[in-house]
């Protein structure tokens, strides 16, 4: 009899553990977003220069959702990304709203692959809830953004790159935009391979079909100025009026033999000068 009692007590303990685990699983499932609510990450073209992204919140429930806070945690960045606009957002049934969040600087020592989560604080049916779920990207962009920014940091440790001063030209002739290279001691081995045309600017070169201007320069011990012969890539009336990325250049580089791209943007003053020149050049 004592043996049977001990056996029954053992079965009861196992059952209690199983019930506790089942209860935890149910609680975990309940902690997810309500049915009909979904989130995903995306980055708009206008977000790139500002280093932002958007958290899209989809509301397919029958009630209004009041979103009071959004945070995206990604160890590839120094801090979690927080909502840019600090106010609640109402999302009506059947609507999807994109909420901007600001990215922190890249953490280049972080692993290449990490788990990314979205924490959403929202009010639904008069109840305030906070839910953390795995983040899904509308299209893959975070890994590329992290790799590009860390590559840029490696280049910046080896050389300061800048654009200007700009020398405008008369219609039909290329203007000169210098790419200034100022080496820094102790950096990695950097090779500037080419600089690509933008949606607004191209280059006067032998191969008219080429979309990049060859550089093939290794960053040495002395400063260098590379003259870029630029011409407008387009002259339609809205080219300048609607420009957002026309003076942001993409450079193909190699750092310690590792190939990639970095971006180099004109200063606001230089951008204004280039846009004024494009307008005059196109008018002829």
N, C-alpha and C positions, 0 to 999 in steps of 0.2 A: 504493500500500500504506500509506504513512504516513497518508493521508486516512482509509482504512478503519479503521485502528487507533485513530485519534483518535475516529472515530464510535462504535466499539465501547466505548471508554472512557467516552464521554458517556452511552451507553445504560446502562452499568453503574452510573454515578453516579446517574442518574435512578432506576434500579431500587433502589439502596441507600436513596435518600431515601424512595421509596415504601414500602419494607419497614420503614424506621424509623418512618414515620408510622403504618403499620398496627400495628406493635408498640405505639406509644403509645396508639392507640385501644383496642387490646385491654387494655392496662394500665389505662386509664381505666375501661373497662367492668368490669374485675375489681375496681376500687376501690369499686364500688357495694355496696349491701347484698346479702347472699346471697339467692337465691330463697326466697320465703316469709317474709322479714322486711320489715316496712314500718313507717314512722313517720308520724304526723300530729299537728298541734297543735290543741288545743281549750281552751276556758275554761269551767269550771263556774261555776254561780251563786255558790257559796261562795268562788271565787277572786277575784271582782271587787273586793271591799273590800280584800283582801290584796295586790292587784296581782300575782297569780300566773297561770300558765297550766299546762297539762298536756301532756306529750309522751307520746302513746300509742304503745307499741311492740307490734306484733303479731308473734307467733311462730307461723308455720305450717310450721316445719321439723319434723324428727323428733327434734331434740335440744334440751336445755335451753340457754337463753341466759342468761348472767350479765352484766347491765348494770352497768358500774362508773362510768360518768359520762355526763352529758348536758349539752350546751351549745347554746343557740339564739342565732345571730348575726343581728341586725336593726339596721341603721344608724339607724333611727328612735328607738332607745333608746341611752342614754349608754354602756352596756356590754353585753356578751353576757349572756344569762340563763342561770344555772347551776342545777344540780339542788339542790333544797332539802334533801333528806335525803342525807347524805354516807355512804352505804353501798351495797354491791352489791345488786342486785335480781335474783332468779331468775325467769325466765319459762318455764314449762313449755310443751311442744308444744301448739299449739291455743289458747293463752291470749293475752290482750291485757292489758297493764298500763299504767296511767297514772302517769307520773312527774312530780311537781310541779317547776316551775322558777320562780325569782323574777325578775320584770322589774325592770330598772334604770329610773331616771327618764327621761322622754321627752326626746329631743334635737329640739327644735322647729325647728332650722335644717336638719334633714335633709330630703331630697326626699320627696315624698308616696309615691312608688312605689319600692320597693327589692327586692333579692333577699334572701330569708330562707333560712338554712340551719340544719340540725340536725347537730351532730357527736355521734356515738354511740361510746362506748368500751365494748366488750363482749368476752366470752369465749365462743367457740363451738368445739366439738370440740377443747378444750384449747389453742386458739390465741387470743391477745389481739389484737384488731383495733381500729382507730380509723377510722371512716368518716364523711365529710361528704357530705350529700345535700341537695337542694332541699327546703324545708319545704312541706308541704301543710296547709292549715287545714281542719278538719272543717266549719266555717262561717266566713265572713269576720268577723274581730273585731279584728285587730291595727291595721288602718288606722283604724277608728272609734275605738279606744282611744287611739291616738296623737293623732288630731285633737281628741278630747274633752279630753285632758290638756293639750294646747297651748292650746286655747281657755280652759281653766280658768286656765292660767298668765297669759294675757293679762288675764283678769278680775281675778286676784289682784294684778296689777301696778297696777290702777286702783282697787281697793277691797277691803278685808277684809270678808268676809261671815261671819256667825256666827249661831247660834241660841240663844235664851234671854235672860233667865231665864223659866222656864216657870210659868204661872199655871194650876193645875188647876181644874176646875169640877165641880159636882155632876152626877149623872146627868141626861141630857136636855139639858144646856146645853153650848155650846162652850167649850173651854178656849182660852187665849190663848198662842200661841207666837210671840214676837217674832223677826223677821228683822232683825238689826242690820247696817247698812251704814255702813262707815267709809271714806270716800274717801282715796285716795293721790294725791299730786301727780304730774303728768307721765305719767299712764297714757293708755290708749286711751279712746275714747268707748264707754261701756258702757250698755246699756239692759237692765233686768230685765223680761222680758216676762210670765212666769207661773211659778208653782211647782206641780208636779204632785202629785197624791195618791200615797201609797205603798200597799203591799199591806195596811197596817194602819191608816193614817190618811187621813181625808178632810177636807173643809172645809164649814162651814156658809155657804152662799151662796145667792143668789137662784135661780140655775139649778141645780136639784137633780141634773140629769143631767151637769153639768160634771165633768170629771176633773182640772181644773187651776184654781188660784185666780189670777185676773188681778192683775198687779202694775203693769205699764206705768209703770215708774219709770226715769228716767235718773239715773245716778250723777252727782251734782253736787259742789259744793265743801264741803258741810256733811254731817255725819253724820245718819243717819235710822234710825228704828225702825219697821218695818212689822208691825202686829199681825195674825197669822194665826189665824183662828177655826177650830180643829181639833176634829174629832169622830172617834170610832173608825169605821173603814170596815167592821169585822167584829167579831163578838162570840162566835164559836164557841170552844169550850173550848181549842183548841190555838193560837189566834191569838197569844197572848203566849208560851206555852211553847216554841213552835217558831219564834219570830220570829228572823230574821237580817237582814232589810233594811227592816223597818218604820219605822225612824227615819233612813233615808238618803233625802234628798229630791233630786228632779231639778228643776233650774231651766232654763227656756227663756230664753236670753239673746241679745243681739246685741252684737258687738264690732266697732266701725268698720263697722257695717252688715252684718256677716257673722253669720248665724244659726246657733245650735247649742245644745247642752245641756251643763250641768255638774252635778256632784253635790255635795251639802252634807250631811255626816253629823253627827248629834248626838253630843256628847261622851258618854263612858260614864256619867257622872253624870246628864246630861240624859236619856239613853236609859232609865236605870233609873227616873227619875221619871215619864217618859211611860208606860212599861209598867205601873207601879204604878197610875197614874191610869186607864189603859184597863181594867184588871182591875176596879177599883172602879166605874167608870162603867157597865161592862157588867153587873155584878151588880145595879145599880140600888139 
